[in-house]
Amino acid sequence: MTKPVFGQWQRMGSVPRDGTRVLALIRKSEQGPDEVDVVRWARDATAGDERWISTDGDSECVILYAEAELAFWMPLPSPVTDRQTPYAAADLPAPPQREEEAGGSGI
């Protein structure tokens, strides 16, 4: 199996669950459209549940994601060196086409 590289969206079944931070495509919901966030698999200290978390926006505001909220993932880009071209947010590839949810998100 080849190691996933930045720029290639992968199905969630292949995402590492070892605490590695990855980019994830969050499914659209009643709260808004699809969006990309940096998440990692971790144990919630208060509830003891394992789930996807994001603290990149504010360390005081931990965002928890259920598995069903995440559509695709890709590794974070490599650190930029003088031999690499930095990626702009607009350079992220479009996610693969997927079927629409049936019956809403259950909120």
VOGU-3710 file (C-alpha; in Angstrom, 3 decimals, decimal comma):
1> mtkpvfgqwq> 0,000/0,000/0,000  1,398/3,403/-0,931  1,600/6,159/1,640  -1,083/8,823/1,050  0,243/12,214/-0,026  -1,105/15,723/0,363  -3,486/16,540/-2,464  -5,170/13,137/-2,619  -8,453/12,729/-0,731  -8,815/9,277/0,856
11> rmgsvprdgt> -11,813/7,406/2,224  -12,155/7,539/6,014  -11,573/3,790/6,353  -7,863/4,342/5,715  -7,279/7,293/8,086  -4,652/6,770/10,835  -6,117/6,538/14,326  -2,879/7,086/16,206  -3,212/10,790/17,060  -1,762/11,979/13,749
21> rvlalirkse> -3,238/15,313/12,673  -4,881/15,158/9,217  -7,084/17,333/7,025  -10,688/16,148/7,019  -13,628/17,125/4,863  -16,570/17,753/7,205  -19,922/16,903/5,617  -22,413/19,685/5,016  -25,227/19,889/7,547  -27,979/22,195/8,731
31> qgpdevdvvr> -25,219/24,315/10,298  -23,434/24,969/7,007  -21,694/23,701/3,847  -18,824/21,206/3,539  -15,648/22,504/5,148  -12,106/21,350/5,828  -10,678/21,089/9,356  -7,527/19,669/10,949  -8,476/16,758/13,203  -6,899/13,899/15,129
41> wardatagde> -8,212/10,707/16,730  -8,083/11,008/20,516  -9,746/10,049/23,755  -11,991/12,754/25,208  -10,621/13,345/28,731  -14,020/14,171/30,232  -16,212/11,506/28,620  -13,568/8,857/27,935  -14,901/8,327/24,405  -12,592/8,077/21,428
51> rwistdgdse> -13,531/10,390/18,580  -12,229/12,957/16,140  -11,252/16,254/17,764  -10,057/19,631/16,543  -8,469/22,288/18,728  -6,781/24,290/15,994  -9,133/27,260/16,206  -8,978/27,783/19,968  -7,495/25,532/22,656  -10,362/26,537/24,965
61> cvilyaeael> -12,936/25,386/22,400  -12,509/21,712/21,562  -14,638/20,572/18,628  -15,726/16,929/18,628  -16,717/15,200/15,399  -18,662/11,964/15,076  -17,360/9,486/12,494  -20,410/10,102/10,281  -19,604/13,836/10,068  -16,305/13,210/8,235
71> afwmplpspv> -16,382/12,375/4,525  -12,727/12,198/3,378  -9,216/12,855/4,686  -5,707/13,622/3,449  -2,366/14,054/5,192  -1,198/17,527/6,069  1,249/19,042/3,585  4,953/18,619/4,221  6,741/21,565/5,820  7,679/24,133/3,206
81> tdrqtpyaaa> 11,362/24,266/2,331  13,148/26,335/-0,278  12,726/23,381/-2,678  8,952/23,141/-2,334  6,162/25,410/-3,477  3,733/26,294/-0,682  0,092/25,381/-1,181  -2,587/28,026/-0,964  -5,988/27,150/0,475  -7,454/27,527/-3,014
91> dlpappqree> -5,060/24,817/-4,249  -6,781/22,048/-2,265  -8,188/19,500/-4,693  -11,911/18,992/-4,890  -13,085/15,974/-2,884  -14,319/12,916/-4,759  -17,986/12,866/-5,674  -20,167/11,138/-3,084  -23,798/10,292/-2,741  -25,958/12,724/-0,802
101> eaggsgi> -27,046/11,782/2,685  -30,437/10,173/3,025  -32,676/11,501/5,771  -30,447/14,333/7,021  -27,844/14,283/9,747  -30,133/13,178/12,569  -29,780/16,369/14,604
//
